Amino acid sequence: MVIKFFILIMARYSSKRVDRYRKSTPKPISEIIGKVIHDLGLGSRIKEYEIIDLWSRIVGNQIAKVTSAESIRDGKLIVRVKHPTWRNELLFLKRGIIEKINKEMNQEIIKDIYFK
């Protein structure tokens, strides 16, 4: 998912901006991609998609079986829950889940979770 997003952005990226990265010595592709992501301000959006992709690993199998991370807006993670009883339980676990996610990402990305 992150790769598809990046390819779409790269398609929009003008050749004028890419020209400034051309030097006489070759650069590693990871360095070039990092500069492009930084220049376009996409770092936080990529981290958000990464959280959604890693949801089951972060929360564990038991919670992942009854939930799915859907989207992130303004630091708020939207999670769909299959059963109302699980939703109530997750409300009690919310603070711990937020801390776990932010620790996994090495920065504070998620400020709140909305279970629906």
Secondary structure, DSSP 8 states (H G I E B T S, - for coil): -HHHHHHHHHHHS-HHHHHTT--SS---HHHHHHHHHHHHT-HHHHHHHHHHHHHHHHH-HHHHHHEEEEEEETTEEEEEES-HHHHHHHHHHHHHHHHHHHHHHTS----EEEE-
